[in-house]
Amino acid sequence: FWNWMIRILPYLEEGSLADQLTINVTTPITKDVGTNNAAVRATEIPVMLCPSDTGRNNPFIDVTHANTAWARGNYGYNAFQFWPNEFWRNYTADPYFKYNLGMGGIEDGIDRQIMTLTKITDGTTKTIMLAEMRVGLTNDDRRGVWAMGMCGSNFHCRQAAFVPNLCLSPNNVDDVYGGPSLANGLLAPECMAPDPTTNASGQSLVRSRHPGGANCAMADASVRFISDFIESGTLATSEDGYIDNKCNGSPCDQTMATSLGTWQRLNIPRDEFAIQYDY
C-alpha cells in the first residue's frame, strides 16, 4: 500500500509520479499489474540510487505478478526493531516496547505506534531515520526496492541487532521473502546471503559499498557516515530467546544500558540512554 517513499515523492519533485498511483484497500501497489502503478514502481528515481551500488538498470522482477519490474533504491526507513508480523501487537504492553520502536511503527486503529517528532525523546540529532542498504544482485532478489514497503526493500527491520556491513559466516543475517531460492553462492562472498530457512521479510542489515561504513540520515535531516566499527551491544528480548555471547549464554535484557551500545541507541528513538559521539 502506501509507504514512506511513496509519501515523499512530491517533495522530491516527483509529484507527477505520485499522481499516477492508484492505491487503496482493494488496490495495493504490490499486486496491481495495471498500467499506472506498474509503470510508476518501475521508474528509477536518481536521488534514491547510490552511485557506488549496482541499482541502475537492475530491477527486481516479480514473477508472481506478471513479471512486473520494480526499480531499485538504496535507502531504508528505520521501521521497527522486531519482526513486523503478528508479534508486533504483543509488544504494546511489554516492558521492551519502547526499545523495539523504530521511526516506523504500525497503526491498526487500536495500537498506535506511529512515530512523531515529539515522541523522539532521545532527540532528532541522535536518532537514525534512514540508512543505506545494498540492492539485490539478481533480478529475483527484492532487497533495495524504493516502492516496496517490506523489510530489506525500503524498510530496515531489526537492523540495530547488527553493526553496518557485518560479515558473518555463513552470512545469514537478512530474513527476506524469497531468500531460500536466491543464489547464495553468489551472495555469500558479498556478505549478503540471507537465511535459507526463512521465507519471510523480517530482518535486514545496513549495508553499503563504501569502505568502512554506511551513510545514515538522522531525524533532524543531517547525514552522518557511521563506521562499521561503531560500539555495539545487543538487541534481543527474553521473548524471542535470542542467545548472545555478551549475555553469558542467556537471553539478553535489552532494557539495560549495558546491553545497548552506541549503534543500538542511535536506532531506538526512546531508549533514554546517552550517546557518546564515537562513531
Backbone hydrogen bonds, N-H to C=O, Kabsch-Sander energy under -0.5 kcal/mol:
donor,donor_aa,acceptor,acceptor_aa,energy
7,R,3,N,-2.2
8,I,4,W,-1.3
9,L,6,I,-1.0
11,Y,8,I,-1.2
12,L,8,I,-0.6
12,L,9,L,-1.8
13,E,10,P,-0.9
14,E,9,L,-2.3
17,L,14,E,-0.5
18,A,14,E,-1.7
19,D,15,G,-2.2
20,Q,16,S,-0.8
20,Q,17,L,-0.8
21,L,17,L,-0.6
21,L,18,A,-1.0
23,I,21,L,-0.5
24,N,27,T,-1.0
27,T,24,N,-0.7
31,K,28,P,-1.3
32,D,28,P,-1.7
38,A,34,G,-1.7
39,A,35,T,-1.9
40,V,36,N,-2.2
41,R,37,N,-2.5
42,A,38,A,-0.8
43,T,40,V,-1.9
48,M,45,I,-2.1
49,L,46,P,-1.7
50,C,48,M,-0.5
53,D,50,C,-1.6
58,N,55,G,-1.5
60,F,70,W,-2.4
61,I,139,N,-3.1
62,D,60,F,-0.6
62,D,68,T,-3.3
63,V,61,I,-1.2
65,H,62,D,-1.2
67,N,62,D,-0.9
68,T,62,D,-1.1
68,T,65,H,-1.3
70,W,60,F,-2.3
71,A,41,R,-3.0
73,G,144,G,-0.9
74,N,48,M,-3.3
76,G,131,A,-3.1
77,Y,154,N,-2.7
78,N,129,M,-2.9
79,A,77,Y,-1.8
79,A,156,H,-1.8
80,F,156,H,-1.0
81,Q,100,N,-2.9
85,N,83,W,-1.4
88,W,85,N,-1.5
89,R,86,E,-0.9
90,N,87,F,-1.3
91,Y,88,W,-1.3
92,T,89,R,-1.0
94,D,91,Y,-0.7
97,F,94,D,-1.9
99,Y,96,Y,-1.0
100,N,96,Y,-0.8
100,N,97,F,-1.6
101,L,97,F,-0.6
102,G,79,A,-0.9
103,M,78,N,-3.4
104,G,78,N,-1.0
104,G,79,A,-1.2
105,G,79,A,-0.9
108,D,106,I,-0.5
108,D,111,D,-1.2
112,R,110,I,-0.6
113,Q,106,I,-1.4
113,Q,111,D,-0.8
115,M,103,M,-0.5
115,M,104,G,-1.1
119,K,116,T,-1.0
120,I,116,T,-0.6
120,I,117,L,-1.1
121,T,119,K,-2.1
122,D,269,P,-2.1
123,G,120,I,-1.5
126,K,123,G,-1.2
127,T,124,T,-1.0
128,I,266,L,-3.0
129,M,217,A,-3.0
130,L,217,A,-2.0
131,A,76,G,-2.3
132,E,215,N,-1.6
133,M,74,N,-2.2
136,G,143,R,-2.5
141,D,138,T,-1.7
142,R,140,D,-0.6
144,G,152,G,-2.2
145,V,153,S,-1.0
146,W,71,A,-1.0
148,M,145,V,-0.9
149,G,147,A,-0.7
150,M,148,M,-2.0
152,G,155,F,-3.3
153,S,150,M,-2.2
154,N,148,M,-0.8
154,N,150,M,-1.3
155,F,150,M,-1.9
156,H,77,Y,-3.4
158,R,80,F,-2.4
161,A,158,R,-1.3
162,F,159,Q,-1.3
165,N,206,V,-2.7
166,L,163,V,-1.3
168,L,166,L,-0.6
173,V,171,N,-1.8
173,V,193,A,-0.6
175,D,203,Q,-2.1
176,V,174,D,-0.6
179,G,176,V,-2.5
181,S,178,G,-1.2
182,L,179,G,-1.7
184,N,182,L,-1.7
186,L,183,A,-1.3
187,L,183,A,-1.7
188,A,184,N,-3.1
190,E,187,L,-1.2
191,C,188,A,-2.0
192,M,187,L,-2.3
195,D,174,D,-3.0
198,T,195,D,-1.1
199,N,197,T,-0.6
200,A,198,T,-0.9
202,G,175,D,-1.8
202,G,200,A,-0.8
203,Q,175,D,-1.4
204,S,157,C,-2.4
207,R,132,E,-1.0
207,R,205,L,-0.6
213,G,210,H,-1.4
214,A,226,I,-2.0
216,C,224,R,-2.7
217,A,130,L,-2.1
218,M,216,C,-0.5
218,M,222,S,-3.0
219,A,124,T,-0.9
219,A,127,T,-2.3
220,D,124,T,-1.0
221,A,218,M,-1.9
224,R,216,C,-2.9
226,I,214,A,-3.2
226,I,224,R,-0.7
227,S,225,F,-0.5
227,S,279,Y,-1.7
228,D,212,G,-2.4
230,I,227,S,-1.4
234,T,259,S,-3.7
241,G,237,T,-0.9
242,Y,237,T,-0.7
244,D,250,S,-0.6
247,C,244,D,-2.1
248,N,245,N,-1.7
249,G,244,D,-0.9
250,S,247,C,-1.2
252,C,242,Y,-0.7
254,Q,236,A,-0.8
254,Q,252,C,-0.9
256,M,253,D,-1.4
259,S,256,M,-1.7
260,L,256,M,-0.8
260,L,257,A,-0.6
261,G,259,S,-0.7
263,W,231,E,-2.2
265,R,261,G,-2.3
266,L,262,T,-1.9
267,N,263,W,-1.1
268,I,264,Q,-1.5
270,R,98,K,-0.5
271,D,268,I,-0.8
278,D,276,Q,-2.3
